[in-house]
Amino acid sequence: MSDDLQILLDSLPRLGDAVLVTLQLTVGGAALAFVVAVLLGLGSRTGSLLVRGPSRVVVELLRGTSLVVQLFWLFYVLPVFGFRLESLVCGILALGLNFGAYGAEVVRGSLAAVPTGQWEAAVALDLSPVHRMRRVVFPQAWPLMIPMFTNLLIQLVKGSALATYILLHDLNYFIEQLRRGTQDTVFSYGVGLVLYFLLAYALTLLMNALEVRAKHRVGAGPSLRQVLSVVPGRRPVRAGAA
Amino acid sequence: MSDVWSWQRAADVLPFILEGFKVTLLATFVGTAIAAVLGLVVALARRSSNRWLTVPLGVAVEFVRSTPLLVQLVFAYLLLTDLSAMTIGFVVLGVHYATYMSEVYRAGIDAVPRGQWEAAKALNLPRARTWRAVVLPQAVRKTLPGLGNYAISMFKETPFLFAIGVVEMFTAAEQYGSRTFVYTEALTLVGILFLVASYPTSLLVRRLETRLA
């Protein structure tokens, strides 16, 4: 066990690099997924069939053909058509497109959940469609989206482990290297799984904070500062408790 | 076009993929069965009043749920050397999704109105009968679409089994690709098969959702 720890300590720099690759995939994939989700989500709700049709087709296409297939397709088949992408770009693209399609359904559903009165009020005030979405509808749909985005984000982190198979040295790859070094499967995979868990946990906390802030901004629930304050006697009343 | 896509190659690889498709379906069915049963057991156990049971169980569920299936598969494969890769694959798939399904059951059970519990108590029904005859039948109605959706996502995650060498349809395509150095037809066909199988099923689940709601 102490040998194991020594080997782990010796390989800390490589661990840092590995975590960095996983983070790059996560952040890059999530950013792309968010853009794709908003575009396809809004596209799926427009009145024009010329926009809605293709949006729906793309969403179903990306959701229906497994992430693994998409990743390997980008990696092995796309070069045949003359596009050779770097492994990292491949990974970010596959994660972003796949989870973006799932996110599009979240965006669509959350926008539909904003009461019609809000849409009508914005129309009655003669706000432009862009203004209506940006200042009235989207801010109210946003708190509904965040919990579901959190789930997708965790799934994205888990999916990023596939990167090992397109020759990236991510956290999953590091675990296998650690196992080769220590000859101890339980130790190396135990460490690896805990690291993945911590990453997912940190992201969940971050997203929860985002949710508190989003709710506060539409007048539901305490502000993030109030939630985080631990000064006795000044604890805010929990939402709904009053 | 002809040098990019060859119908001859597509015809060559199709039998391998269809053979693998059987394994994919088997993995989905066995995995779903394990997940559905284990998920219910977990959901019920988490309602226990014994904190020595619920707290560790909660941590375990959270842990399994937020770590990669891929890593879990390889870990179990390296650890349990005397089991076949297929058995390990099915069980890990089932356990991983049981953590998701237990949440679906939990939401379903929570959604049964309090009055139903109180009525069962007023009728002096035994605990087991309350669950069997009153709570679970109502909860299951609410959970079926959720379970169906997870079964579909499990279907689409069966390609992860390639990591431990189970030859389902993706692995079959991948092996053909590495033999011939051409992946185009094989991977495209697998993608199409996934779409063709999962899209109608998801429409079915959506209909179930509206009918049971």
Chai-1 contact restraints between the chains, C-beta under 6 A:
chainA,res_idxA,chainB,res_idxB,connection_type,confidence,min_distance_angstrom,max_distance_angstrom,comment,restraint_id
A,E60,B,Y199,contact,1.0,0.0,6.0,A-B,restraint_1
A,G64,B,L195,contact,1.0,0.0,6.0,A-B,restraint_2
A,G64,B,S198,contact,1.0,0.0,6.0,A-B,restraint_3
A,G64,B,Y199,contact,1.0,0.0,6.0,A-B,restraint_4
A,T65,B,G191,contact,1.0,0.0,6.0,A-B,restraint_5
A,T65,B,F194,contact,1.0,0.0,6.0,A-B,restraint_6
A,T65,B,L195,contact,1.0,0.0,6.0,A-B,restraint_7
A,S66,B,K156,contact,1.0,0.0,6.0,A-B,restraint_8
A,S66,B,P159,contact,1.0,0.0,6.0,A-B,restraint_9
A,S66,B,F194,contact,1.0,0.0,6.0,A-B,restraint_10
A,V68,B,P159,contact,1.0,0.0,6.0,A-B,restraint_11
A,V68,B,F170,contact,1.0,0.0,6.0,A-B,restraint_12
A,V69,B,V190,contact,1.0,0.0,6.0,A-B,restraint_13
A,V69,B,G191,contact,1.0,0.0,6.0,A-B,restraint_14
A,F72,B,L187,contact,1.0,0.0,6.0,A-B,restraint_15
A,W73,B,L187,contact,1.0,0.0,6.0,A-B,restraint_16
A,Y76,B,Y183,contact,1.0,0.0,6.0,A-B,restraint_17
A,V77,B,Y183,contact,1.0,0.0,6.0,A-B,restraint_18
A,V77,B,T184,contact,1.0,0.0,6.0,A-B,restraint_19
A,V77,B,L187,contact,1.0,0.0,6.0,A-B,restraint_20
A,V80,B,V4,contact,1.0,0.0,6.0,A-B,restraint_21
A,V80,B,T184,contact,1.0,0.0,6.0,A-B,restraint_22
A,I154,B,S66,contact,1.0,0.0,6.0,A-B,restraint_23
A,K158,B,P68,contact,1.0,0.0,6.0,A-B,restraint_24
A,A161,B,P68,contact,1.0,0.0,6.0,A-B,restraint_25
A,A161,B,L70,contact,1.0,0.0,6.0,A-B,restraint_26
A,A161,B,V71,contact,1.0,0.0,6.0,A-B,restraint_27
A,N172,B,V71,contact,1.0,0.0,6.0,A-B,restraint_28
A,T185,B,L78,contact,1.0,0.0,6.0,A-B,restraint_29
A,T185,B,L79,contact,1.0,0.0,6.0,A-B,restraint_30
A,Y189,B,F75,contact,1.0,0.0,6.0,A-B,restraint_31
A,L193,B,T67,contact,1.0,0.0,6.0,A-B,restraint_32
A,Y196,B,T67,contact,1.0,0.0,6.0,A-B,restraint_33
A,Y196,B,P68,contact,1.0,0.0,6.0,A-B,restraint_34
A,F197,B,F63,contact,1.0,0.0,6.0,A-B,restraint_35
A,F197,B,S66,contact,1.0,0.0,6.0,A-B,restraint_36
A,F197,B,T67,contact,1.0,0.0,6.0,A-B,restraint_37
A,A200,B,S66,contact,1.0,0.0,6.0,A-B,restraint_38
